[in-house]
Amino acid sequence: MGTSVSRLQRKPSSLLPVQEKECDIDRSTLTTSSQHSDPPTSLENSNYWLPKTYEEQDRLMGQHFAIKELFGGNVLQNAARVLPLDEGVMVLDEMATDYPNCEVYGIDIYPTYPQTIRPPNSVFMLADAIDGLPFADNSFDLVQVRLMVAAFKVEDWPRVIADCVRILKPGGVLQMIEPDYRDSGGGACQLLVRTLIQVCEQRGQNPRIGSCLETLMRRAGLLILDRMARELDHAHGGKLVAEWTYDWRSIAATSRPLFEQTIGLSGDKYTAFLKDIEPSMKQYHFKSFGYAVTGRKPMVL
Ligand SMILES: C[S@@+](CC[C@H](N)C(=O)[O-])C[C@H]1O[C@@H](n2cnc3c(N)ncnc32)[C@H](O)[C@@H]1O
């Protein structure tokens, strides 16, 4: 990890996983007062609410590199140790360039992946993970599920994880990386994270899913290899903080139509809110939280 990662502060007390019951299908822990009981969705039959614009694709690309830096690579350390990634294994993810000897599959409900210019060792398939992964049992050495907080409902997570375990070979690894959206800071940055929490909860999603990953993976029978909890204080300087501050501001910009409606701010007021995000993060010591966990499928389940 680079020097900027050392700015991350490990504070075990605030990074302890949430109470186990918060990871269950207990809607009472998720329901908050909401201004809009019938929120719009971005795709018919899909719960996914982040936009599919070029700006959002750019944000996700930047976020990909910020995640890599935050967790020290594309595959967490202990998982990389048990998988012969350089020799080539079967991967369900988007790591084709990092591991040219691997056969890499990726799925999405949108046809976002380029059909012509793409690494030759990658295959993209249109599929909805909630309907069941379109792969045979015991197919993959590594499966990654990442940044699906805005896609899966609380009750989808155990089903999707069980399906990942099904398609993993015995001894294969599931890697999961998700944020933990928690109330933090003050002013514009606090309004932003509260809006994200509200939008997730309105859709039956768990904004704190990052802190539930380990519990859910253990319950699915996986043997935990890596667990990394990261807390980033946006009042600190450095490249990593700058990347994540940019990501927060970008999500507010790319999700503007939905957030304007949720917050009840529009036009110049929303533009002023966007401008205030970065200074308020510094002023109020806004904190971002993220979790990365890997778990191995036992040789005999
Ligand atoms: C925030 S992006 C993360 C993309 C990628 N996993 C990453 O880590 O960069 C979430 C992606 O999941 C896709 N998605 C949403 N719901 C899905 C579902 N039910 N099954 C498969 N993909 C889904 C979205 O279209 C979007 O491209």
Ligand as a Chemical Component Dictionary entry (heavy atoms), coordinates in Angstrom:
data_LIG
# 
_chem_comp.id                   LIG 
_chem_comp.type                 NON-POLYMER 
_chem_comp.pdbx_formal_charge   0 
_chem_comp.three_letter_code    LIG 
# 
loop_
_chem_comp_atom.comp_id 
_chem_comp_atom.atom_id 
_chem_comp_atom.alt_atom_id 
_chem_comp_atom.type_symbol 
_chem_comp_atom.charge 
_chem_comp_atom.model_Cartn_x 
_chem_comp_atom.model_Cartn_y 
_chem_comp_atom.model_Cartn_z 
_chem_comp_atom.pdbx_ordinal 
LIG C1  C1  C 0  -22.029 0.385  -8.829  1  
LIG S1  S1  S 1  -21.843 -0.628 -10.240 2  
LIG C2  C2  C 0  -20.466 -1.639 -9.788  3  
LIG C3  C3  C 0  -19.883 -2.303 -10.975 4  
LIG C4  C4  C 0  -18.723 -3.275 -10.666 5  
LIG N1  N1  N 0  -19.200 -4.405 -9.864  6  
LIG C5  C5  C 0  -17.586 -2.600 -9.973  7  
LIG O1  O1  O 0  -17.228 -3.001 -8.862  8  
LIG O2  O2  O -1 -17.031 -1.643 -10.524 9  
LIG C6  C6  C 0  -23.156 -1.780 -10.085 10 
LIG C7  C7  C 0  -23.409 -2.536 -11.385 11 
LIG O3  O3  O 0  -24.312 -3.604 -11.095 12 
LIG C8  C8  C 0  -25.224 -3.718 -12.159 13 
LIG N2  N2  N 0  -26.410 -4.396 -11.632 14 
LIG C9  C9  C 0  -27.417 -3.852 -10.922 15 
LIG N3  N3  N 0  -28.302 -4.789 -10.556 16 
LIG C10 C10 C 0  -27.828 -5.971 -11.037 17 
LIG C11 C11 C 0  -28.307 -7.319 -10.983 18 
LIG N4  N4  N 0  -29.436 -7.614 -10.376 19 
LIG N5  N5  N 0  -27.567 -8.279 -11.584 20 
LIG C12 C12 C 0  -26.398 -7.976 -12.227 21 
LIG N6  N6  N 0  -25.905 -6.714 -12.314 22 
LIG C13 C13 C 0  -26.622 -5.726 -11.724 23 
LIG C14 C14 C 0  -25.440 -2.284 -12.610 24 
LIG O4  O4  O 0  -25.932 -2.212 -13.924 25 
LIG C15 C15 C 0  -24.052 -1.705 -12.467 26 
LIG O5  O5  O 0  -23.318 -1.812 -13.654 27 
# 
loop_
_chem_comp_bond.comp_id 
_chem_comp_bond.atom_id_1 
_chem_comp_bond.atom_id_2 
_chem_comp_bond.value_order 
_chem_comp_bond.pdbx_ordinal 
LIG C1  S1  SING 1  
LIG S1  C2  SING 2  
LIG S1  C6  SING 3  
LIG C2  C3  SING 4  
LIG C3  C4  SING 5  
LIG C4  N1  SING 6  
LIG C4  C5  SING 7  
LIG C5  O1  DOUB 8  
LIG C5  O2  SING 9  
LIG C6  C7  SING 10 
LIG C7  O3  SING 11 
LIG C7  C15 SING 12 
LIG O3  C8  SING 13 
LIG C8  N2  SING 14 
LIG C8  C14 SING 15 
LIG N2  C9  SING 16 
LIG N2  C13 SING 17 
LIG C9  N3  DOUB 18 
LIG N3  C10 SING 19 
LIG C10 C11 SING 20 
LIG C10 C13 DOUB 21 
LIG C11 N4  SING 22 
LIG C11 N5  DOUB 23 
LIG N5  C12 SING 24 
LIG C12 N6  DOUB 25 
LIG N6  C13 SING 26 
LIG C14 O4  SING 27 
LIG C14 C15 SING 28 
LIG C15 O5  SING 29 
# 
